Amino acid sequence: MALSLETADPAAVSTGLRRVAIDPISRVEGHGKVTILLDARNRVHQVRLHIVEFRGFEKFIEGRPYWEVPVMVQRLCGICPVSHHLAASKAFDRVVGAMPVTRSAEKIRRLMHYGQVMQSHALHFFYLASPDLLFGFDSEVNRRNIVGVVQAHPDIARKGVLLRKFGQEVIRATAGKRVHGTGSVPGGVNKHVSLEDRVLLQRDMRQVTLWAQDAVEIAKQLHAQNPELYNNFGSFPSNMLSLVRSDGALDLYDGMLRARDSSGKILFEGVEDQKYLELIEEEVKPWTYLKFPFLKSLGPELGWYRVGPLARLQNCDFIPSPLAEVQRREFIACGNGASVHATLAYHWARMVELLHCIEVIRELLDDPDIVSGELMADGPRRSAGVGVIEAPRGTLIHHYEVGADDLVTRCNLIVSTTHNNQAMNEAVRSVAREYLDGRELTEGLLNHIEVAIRAYDPCLSCATHAMGQMPLDVTLLGANGELIDRLLKSQQGELRRELNVPIDWSA
């Protein structure tokens, strides 16, 4: 984490506002920063999470043959490439008329996906989040990393490394490579799981299940040791959105859209994924490349929501695997009849899902359809398709339109971190006002802000795209800090030179 402390824009000098920037946010995937405006008494005036990198995938996919896209979109991310690979494949299944895909194709894809979710959850909890959780949010910064965990808690670190390794091997066996594989294609998959890989993976199932159970216990113990912190840190009510199976069960690969309000009341359910545009709208703000989705029926002020493990465990009616369902019920019980909205509860929910993934993988490895059977399906051609999947971080939407020449004409992506954008901003504001307001700032206190962001396991590089023209503010300052020149470009592409307009340092 890099910290800068500056005087705010000239118009704010009289009020004594200062700008604190946490740039970059550490131990997350991608690049982002937080800006905090403080008055002369260190009172929090404003807090914002900015996503400052731009990726143009939605545009440069246009004009490419549709069969290239499931491989191309994986380059959005090196941590969750399988999620994009499968969401794109599901969208193009509709284009090629493969509805449904064959039994073998669906089961191999599911195996690939559950391996992806478990390895991502293991990576986040053990590598990225555990240094804060095990040592404390304001512990010595040089110790607060995975190397420190290896030194102080070698058994915990070892389990995390091996859990992730197992998930990566599941991906290799189904996708051909651990990262950026090619196993899923529009209409199905291009290979079975080999008998050798199935035996290799089955051999480790018992031990991996025990490690996953231990991971759930670690998360529960952290809550039990400091319930006031874990229940109140960054806690605020929100709506929740996810896919669920037709019977209400948790399903990370397929299902219908369901949303609940902050009290747990169902807002809508049973909505086909192809109709997501009837439910969700996106708002653009000038200070970040990350858009703000909301439920149309509630509007932007009330309609924002959370996705991911915290939402999924409470949005479903049950988990269809016995060990994880027992743990889900215990998690739900900690809310004492109310919905759980604590930001740090994401970690506990994430480990329950990791255990569920292991149980599903074990069941699929025993299924003969993954080593034999038809791999591809086809049917009447369509010009568009939507693919929705529950990625590790939450609901992931891929939407494509394809011309008669097989070239993509339109692409829209709403990734998990985008869904959580408003929630992450609410979290950093809540934590800043609780822990920073009126206090002398230290690295440890500022790390509380990053802890709140990390709980969502954001994939910032996946999430960044823009609508319309890219706004620009170029300011030229002299050696003594005086304003020499300033050029602004609006979202409509209009350029103007301004020398007397106050600089918005929070942008």
C-alpha positions in Angstrom: 0.0 0.0 0.0 1.3 3.4 -1.0 0.0 6.4 1.0 0.0 10.1 -0.1 -1.3 13.1 1.9 -2.0 16.3 0.0 -3.7 19.6 0.2 -7.1 19.5 -1.5 -8.1 21.8 -4.4 -7.8 25.5 -4.1 -11.5 26.0 -3.5 -11.3 23.7 -0.5 -8.2 25.2 1.2 -10.3 27.5 3.3 -12.1 24.5 4.8 -8.9 22.7 5.4 -9.7 19.6 3.4 -6.9 17.2 2.7 -6.8 14.3 0.3 -5.5 10.9 1.5 -4.9 8.4 -1.3 -4.4 4.6 -0.8 -2.8 3.8 -4.1 -2.6 1.0 -5.1 -4.9 -1.2 -3.1 -2.8 -4.3 -2.2 -3.6 -8.0 -2.2 -6.4 -7.7 -4.8 -6.5 -8.7 -8.5 -6.1 -5.6 -10.6 -5.4 -1.9 -9.9 -7.5 0.5 -7.8 -7.2 3.2 -5.2 -9.2 4.8 -2.4 -9.4 8.5 -1.8 -10.4 10.0 1.5 -11.1 13.7 2.0 -10.5 14.9 5.6 -11.1 18.3 7.2 -8.7 20.0 9.6 -9.9 17.8 12.5 -9.4 14.6 10.5 -13.1 14.2 10.1 -14.1 12.1 7.1 -15.7 14.3 4.4 -15.8 11.8 1.6 -14.5 8.3 0.7 -14.5 6.8 -2.7 -13.2 3.6 -4.3 -11.7 4.3 -7.7 -11.0 1.7 -10.4 -8.3 3.4 -12.4 -7.4 0.8 -15.1 -9.3 0.5 -18.3 -9.7 -2.7 -20.3 -11.6 -2.5 -23.7 -12.7 -6.1 -24.1 -16.3 -5.3 -24.9 -15.1 -3.3 -27.9 -12.2 -5.3 -29.4 -14.2 -8.5 -29.2 -16.5 -6.9 -31.9 -15.6 -8.2 -35.3 -14.0 -11.4 -34.1 -15.4 -14.9 -35.0 -17.6 -16.1 -32.2 -15.7 -19.3 -31.7 -12.6 -17.3 -30.7 -14.3 -15.5 -27.9 -14.4 -18.1 -25.1 -10.6 -18.3 -25.3 -10.1 -14.5 -25.7 -12.2 -13.4 -22.7 -10.1 -15.5 -20.3 -7.4 -12.9 -20.7 -9.5 -10.6 -18.6 -8.1 -12.4 -15.6 -5.4 -14.9 -14.6 -7.3 -15.9 -11.4 -10.8 -16.6 -12.7 -10.3 -17.3 -16.4 -12.5 -20.4 -16.3 -15.5 -18.3 -15.2 -15.3 -16.1 -18.3 -14.4 -19.1 -20.5 -17.6 -20.9 -19.4 -19.9 -17.8 -19.4 -19.0 -17.1 -23.0 -19.4 -20.7 -24.0 -22.9 -20.8 -22.4 -23.8 -17.6 -24.3 -22.6 -19.1 -27.6 -24.4 -22.4 -26.9 -27.5 -20.5 -27.7 -26.1 -19.0 -30.9 -25.2 -22.4 -32.3 -28.5 -23.9 -31.0 -26.9 -26.3 -28.5 -29.6 -26.1 -25.9 -29.1 -28.1 -23.9 -25.5 -29.3 -24.3 -24.9 -33.0 -23.9 -24.8 -34.7 -20.5 -21.1 -35.3 -20.8 -20.4 -31.7 -21.8 -22.4 -30.2 -18.9 -20.7 -32.5 -16.3 -17.2 -31.8 -17.6 -17.9 -28.1 -17.6 -19.3 -28.3 -14.1 -16.2 -30.2 -12.9 -14.0 -27.5 -14.5 -16.1 -24.7 -12.9 -16.2 -26.1 -9.4 -12.4 -26.7 -9.6 -12.1 -23.0 -10.6 -14.3 -21.8 -7.7 -12.5 -23.9 -5.1 -9.0 -22.8 -6.2 -10.0 -19.2 -6.3 -11.5 -19.3 -2.9 -8.4 -21.0 -1.5 -6.2 -18.4 -3.1 -8.1 -15.5 -1.7 -8.6 -16.8 1.9 -5.2 -18.2 2.5 -2.9 -16.0 0.4 -4.7 -12.6 0.3 -7.0 -12.4 3.3 -5.4 -14.6 6.0 -2.5 -12.2 6.9 -5.1 -9.6 8.1 -7.3 -12.2 9.8 -4.5 -14.1 11.6 -2.2 -11.2 12.6 -4.7 -8.3 13.0 -5.6 -5.5 10.7 -3.0 -3.1 12.2 -0.2 -5.7 12.7 3.3 -5.1 11.5 3.1 -4.5 7.8 6.3 -6.5 6.9 4.7 -9.5 8.5 1.2 -9.1 7.0 1.7 -11.2 3.9 1.7 -14.9 2.8 5.4 -15.3 3.8 4.4 -14.2 7.3 1.6 -16.8 7.4 4.0 -19.5 6.2 6.4 -18.6 9.0 3.9 -18.2 11.8 1.2 -20.7 10.7 2.9 -23.3 8.4 0.1 -25.9 8.7 -2.6 -23.3 7.7 -0.4 -22.1 4.8 0.3 -25.6 3.6 -3.4 -26.5 3.5 -4.1 -23.4 1.5 -1.4 -24.1 -1.0 -2.5 -27.7 -1.5 -6.2 -26.9 -1.8 -5.4 -24.4 -4.5 -3.1 -26.9 -6.2 -5.9 -29.5 -6.3 -8.3 -27.1 -7.9 -5.7 -26.2 -10.5 -5.3 -29.9 -11.3 -9.1 -30.2 -11.8 -8.9 -27.4 -14.3 -6.0 -28.9 -16.1 -7.8 -32.3 -16.4 -10.9 -30.6 -17.9 -9.6 -27.5 -19.8 -6.2 -28.8 -20.9 -4.2 -26.2 -19.0 -4.3 -24.8 -15.5 -4.6 -21.2 -16.8 -6.3 -20.1 -20.0 -7.4 -23.5 -21.1 -9.4 -24.4 -24.2 -11.6 -27.2 -23.1 -15.0 -25.5 -23.4 -16.3 -24.5 -26.9 -19.6 -23.2 -28.2 -21.8 -26.2 -28.2 -20.0 -28.4 -25.7 -16.4 -29.4 -24.8 -13.5 -30.7 -26.9 -12.2 -33.5 -24.6 -13.2 -36.0 -22.0 -11.4 -36.4 -18.7 -8.8 -39.1 -19.1 -8.9 -42.2 -16.9 -5.5 -41.4 -15.6 -6.5 -37.9 -14.5 -9.7 -39.2 -12.9 -7.7 -41.8 -10.8 -5.1 -39.1 -9.9 -7.8 -36.7 -8.6 -9.9 -39.4 -6.8 -6.8 -40.5 -4.9 -6.6 -37.1 -3.0 -10.3 -36.6 -2.4 -10.5 -37.7 1.2 -7.5 -35.6 2.3 -8.8 -32.5 0.3 -12.2 -32.8 2.0 -10.6 -32.8 5.4 -8.6 -29.7 4.5 -11.7 -28.0 3.3 -13.5 -28.8 6.6 -10.5 -27.4 8.5 -10.8 -24.2 6.4 -14.4 -23.7 7.4 -13.4 -24.2 11.1 -10.7 -21.6 10.8 -13.2 -19.1 9.5 -15.7 -19.9 12.2 -13.1 -19.7 14.9 -12.1 -16.2 13.8 -15.7 -15.1 14.1 -16.0 -16.7 17.5 -12.9 -15.1 18.9 -14.0 -11.6 18.1 -17.8 -11.6 17.3 -18.1 -7.8 17.8 -15.5 -7.1 15.1 -16.7 -9.7 12.7 -20.4 -8.9 13.1 -20.1 -5.1 12.9 -17.1 -4.3 10.7 -18.4 -2.7 7.5 -21.9 -4.0 8.2 -24.8 -2.4 6.3 -28.1 -3.7 4.9 -28.3 -4.5 1.2 -30.3 -6.5 -1.4 -28.7 -9.8 -2.6 -28.7 -11.4 -6.1 -27.6 -14.8 -7.4 -28.6 -17.8 -9.5 -30.5 -20.6 -7.8 -31.5 -24.0 -9.1 -35.2 -24.5 -10.0 -35.8 -26.1 -6.6 -34.1 -23.3 -4.8 -30.7 -25.0 -4.3 -27.4 -23.4 -4.6 -26.0 -23.9 -8.1 -22.8 -22.3 -9.3 -23.0 -23.3 -12.9 -26.6 -22.7 -14.0 -30.0 -21.6 -12.7 -32.6 -18.9 -12.5 -32.1 -15.4 -11.2 -33.4 -14.6 -7.7 -33.1 -11.5 -5.5 -33.9 -10.8 -1.9 -34.1 -7.5 -0.1 -32.1 -6.7 3.1 -34.6 -8.4 5.3 -34.5 -11.6 3.3 -37.8 -11.1 1.5 -37.8 -12.4 -2.1 -38.0 -9.5 -4.6 -38.2 -11.8 -7.7 -37.3 -15.4 -8.6 -37.5 -17.8 -11.4 -36.3 -15.3 -13.9 -34.6 -16.7 -17.0 -31.0 -15.5 -17.3 -31.7 -14.4 -20.9 -34.0 -11.7 -19.4 -31.3 -10.0 -17.2 -31.7 -6.7 -19.1 -35.3 -6.5 -17.8 -34.1 -6.5 -14.3 -30.7 -4.8 -14.2 -29.6 -1.3 -15.3 -26.1 0.2 -15.0 -25.2 3.7 -13.9 -22.0 5.5 -14.9 -20.1 7.9 -12.6 -17.2 10.1 -13.8 -14.7 9.2 -11.1 -14.3 5.5 -11.8 -14.2 3.1 -14.8 -16.4 0.7 -12.8 -20.2 1.0 -13.5 -22.9 0.8 -10.8 -25.6 -1.8 -11.5 -29.0 -1.6 -9.8 -32.4 -3.4 -9.9 -34.6 -1.4 -12.2 -37.7 -1.9 -10.0 -36.0 -0.2 -7.1 -34.0 2.5 -8.9 -30.3 3.5 -8.3 -30.7 4.7 -4.8 -32.3 1.6 -3.3 -31.7 -1.0 -6.0 -28.0 -1.8 -5.5 -27.2 -5.2 -4.2 -24.4 -7.7 -3.2 -23.4 -10.8 -5.0 -20.9 -13.6 -4.2 -20.7 -16.1 -1.3 -22.4 -13.9 1.3 -25.4 -13.4 -1.0 -25.5 -17.0 -2.4 -25.6 -18.7 1.0 -28.6 -16.6 2.0 -30.3 -16.4 -1.3 -30.6 -20.2 -1.8 -32.9 -22.5 0.2 -30.3 -25.2 0.7 -26.9 -26.5 -0.5 -27.2 -29.8 -2.3 -24.3 -31.4 -0.6 -24.5 -32.7 3.0 -21.3 -31.4 4.6 -21.7 -27.9 3.3 -25.4 -27.7 4.0 -24.7 -28.4 7.7 -22.2 -25.5 7.7 -24.6 -23.2 5.8 -27.2 -23.7 8.4 -24.8 -22.8 11.2 -23.8 -19.7 9.2 -27.4 -18.7 8.8 -28.0 -19.2 12.5 -25.4 -16.7 13.4 -27.8 -14.0 12.1 -30.3 -14.9 14.9 -33.2 -14.8 12.4 -32.0 -11.8 10.4 -30.0 -11.6 7.3 -26.2 -11.6 7.7 -24.8 -8.3 6.3 -21.3 -8.2 7.9 -18.6 -7.6 5.3 -16.2 -10.0 7.1 -18.8 -12.8 6.9 -17.8 -13.2 3.2 -14.8 -15.2 4.4 -16.8 -17.7 6.4 -19.3 -18.0 3.5 -16.5 -18.5 1.0 -15.1 -21.4 3.0 -18.5 -23.1 3.1 -18.6 -22.8 -0.7 -15.1 -24.2 -0.9 -16.3 -27.3 1.0 -19.4 -27.6 -1.3 -17.1 -27.5 -4.4 -15.1 -30.4 -3.0 -18.2 -32.4 -2.5 -19.5 -31.7 -6.0 -16.1 -32.5 -7.5 -16.0 -35.9 -5.7 -19.5 -36.7 -7.0 -18.6 -35.7 -10.6 -15.3 -37.7 -10.6 -17.4 -40.8 -9.9 -19.7 -40.1 -12.9 -19.0 -42.2 -16.0 -20.2 -39.4 -18.3 -17.0 -37.4 -17.8 -14.9 -40.1 -19.4 -17.2 -41.1 -22.3 -20.3 -39.9 -24.2 -21.2 -37.2 -26.8 -19.2 -34.0 -26.4 -21.0 -31.6 -28.8 -24.6 -30.6 -29.6 -26.1 -28.2 -32.2 -29.5 -27.0 -33.4 -31.2 -24.0 -34.9 -28.9 -21.0 -35.2 -29.7 -17.8 -33.3 -28.2 -14.3 -33.5 -27.7 -13.7 -29.8 -27.1 -15.4 -26.5 -26.6 -14.7 -22.8 -24.5 -16.8 -20.6 -24.8 -16.4 -16.8 -22.7 -18.3 -14.2 -21.8 -17.9 -10.6 -18.1 -17.0 -10.6 -16.1 -17.1 -7.4 -16.9 -13.5 -6.7 -20.5 -13.6 -7.7 -22.9 -13.5 -10.7 -21.2 -13.1 -14.0 -23.1 -12.1 -17.2 -21.8 -12.4 -20.8 -24.1 -11.2 -23.6 -23.2 -11.4 -27.3 -24.8 -10.7 -30.6 -23.5 -12.4 -33.8 -24.0 -11.5 -37.4 -24.7 -13.8 -40.3 -21.0 -13.8 -41.1 -20.2 -15.4 -37.7 -18.6 -12.2 -36.4 -19.5 -10.7 -33.0 -21.4 -7.4 -33.4 -22.0 -6.6 -29.8 -20.7 -7.6 -26.4 -21.9 -6.7 -22.9 -20.2 -8.0 -19.7 -21.4 -7.4 -16.2 -18.9 -9.1 -13.9 -19.1 -10.0 -10.3 -17.0 -7.1 -9.0 -19.2 -4.6 -11.0 -22.3 -5.9 -9.2 -20.5 -5.3 -5.9 -19.3 -1.8 -6.8 -21.8 0.2 -4.7 -21.5 -2.3 -1.8 -17.7 -1.9 -1.8 -18.0 1.9 -1.7 -20.5 1.6 1.2 -18.0 -0.7 3.0 -15.1 1.7 2.7 -17.3 4.6 3.8 -18.6 2.7 6.8 -15.1 1.6 7.9 -13.6 5.0 7.4 -16.2 6.7 9.5 -15.9 4.0 12.2 -12.1 3.8 12.4 -10.5 6.9 10.8 -12.9 9.7 11.7 -11.1 12.2 14.0 -8.0 10.1 14.5 -4.4 10.5 13.5 -3.9 8.3 10.5 -1.6 5.3 10.6 -0.8 2.6 8.1 -2.7 0.1 10.3 -5.8 2.2 10.4 -5.7 2.7 6.6 -5.3 -1.0 6.2 -8.8 -1.4 7.7 -10.1 0.2 4.5 -8.3 -2.4 2.4 -9.5 -5.2 4.6 -13.1 -4.1 3.8 -12.4 -4.2 0.0 -10.5 -7.5 0.2 -13.5 -9.2 1.8 -15.3 -8.9 -1.5 -12.3 -10.6 -3.3 -12.6 -8.0 -6.1 -11.2 -8.7 -9.5 -10.7 -5.2 -10.6 -9.2 -6.0 -14.0 -12.2 -8.1 -14.9 -14.6 -5.3 -14.0 -13.3 -2.2 -15.8 -15.1 -0.9 -18.8 -16.7 2.4 -19.7 -19.8 3.6 -21.6 -19.5 6.4 -24.1 -16.4 8.6 -24.3 -13.7 8.4 -21.7 -13.6 11.6 -19.6 -10.2 13.1 -19.1 -8.7 15.8 -16.8 -5.0 16.7 -17.5 -3.5 19.2 -15.1 -0.1 20.8 -15.5 1.5 22.0 -12.2 4.7 24.0 -11.8 7.6 23.1 -9.6 6.0 25.0 -6.7 2.6 23.5 -7.2 1.0 26.4 -9.1 -1.6 25.7 -11.7 -0.1 26.3 -15.2 -2.6 24.7 -17.5 -5.6 22.4 -17.4 -7.4 20.5 -20.2 -10.7 18.7 -19.7 -12.6 16.3 -21.9 -16.2 15.6 -21.1 -18.0 12.2 -21.4 -19.4 13.6 -24.7 -15.9 14.1 -26.0 -15.9 17.9 -25.8 -12.6 19.5 -25.1 -12.1 22.7 -23.1 -9.2 24.5 -21.4 -9.8 25.8 -17.9 -7.5 27.7 -15.6 -10.0 28.8 -12.9 -12.0 25.6 -12.3 -11.3 23.9 -8.9 -9.6 20.6 -9.1 -11.7 17.7 -7.7 -9.0 15.7 -6.0 -11.4 12.9 -5.1 -11.8 12.0 -8.8 
